[in-house]
Amino acid sequence: MIILDHLTMRLAGGGRQITILDDITVAIPDKQRVAIVGPSGSGKSTLLGLIAGLDQPTSGSITIDGVEISTMRENALARYRRDHIGYIFQSFHLIPTLTALENVLVPLELAGIRGAQARATDLLGAVGLASRLSHYPVQLSGGEQQRVAVARAFACRPPILLADEPTGNLDSATGQHIMSLLLSLHRDFGTTLVLVTHDRSMASSMERIIALRDGRIESDSLNDSEPSVAESPR
C-alpha cells in the first residue's frame, strides 16, 4: 500500500515560497489502478515524482508497504526504486547511445538479475519490438520509444508502476496501444498502476480517479463504470 500523509511540497521562487502540493493525504491499496488528473500546474507530476522518490517533500511522509521512503538516504532510495518502482516518463528518457535491448538491460544488470539478456529480449518481444532490438532511440518512432520505456520500467517486475502522461506525446492510436500494454501488465502481474493523464478515456480505464487543483485534492472517487481491461497488444 502507498500511504501519503499530510504531504506538502514548496519551492522557492521569486523571493517567496510557492506551494506545489498542500497537505495531501491519500492511501492507494495494492493492485489498484489510479488516475491522477487535473489542470496544468495542479501538482500532478510533482505528486507522482514524490511517490517515486525522485524528490523529497517539504513536509509529510510517503510510506510504501511499511517502508517510509521520504526519509531514506539517496543510495538506499535508489536501490528501493530499482526493486519496487517502475517509472515511465512522458518524454521516454531512453539513453540515446544504447540500443533498445541495451536500454532494457540497464536496470536488470544493475539489479544483478540472472538471464538478463533473455528477459530483456522477451520483454521487447512482448511489446512488439522483437525486430527492433538493435535499433537506437533515434531510429525508433515515438510509440516504439515509449514501448521500450515501458519494457525498461517493468524489467525488474516492480510491484508498482508509475506513468507520467505516458501517451502525451503520441497519436491516439499509438496511445491506445500503450494503454493496452499498461493494463495488461496490471492484469497479468497484479501491478499497482498509478498514472498522470489529461486523457479522459485513459482516466476512465482506471478504478479510481484522484483530481487535483491548486495543489490540493479536489475529488477522490471510484470509477462508477466497470472499465474493460484492454487485450494485450500483439
Secondary structure, DSSP 8 states (H G I E B T S, - for coil): -EEEEEEEEEEEETTEEEEEEEEEEEEE-TT-EEEEE-STTSSHHHHHHHHTTSS--SEEEEEETTEEGGG--HHHHHHHHHHHEEEE-TT----TTS-HHHHHHHHHHHTT-TTHHHHHHHHHHHTT-GGGTT--GGGS-HHHHHHHHHHHHTTT--SEEEEESTTTTS-HHHHHHHHHHHHHHHHHH--EEEEE-S-HHHHTTSSEEEEEETTEEEEEEE-SS---------
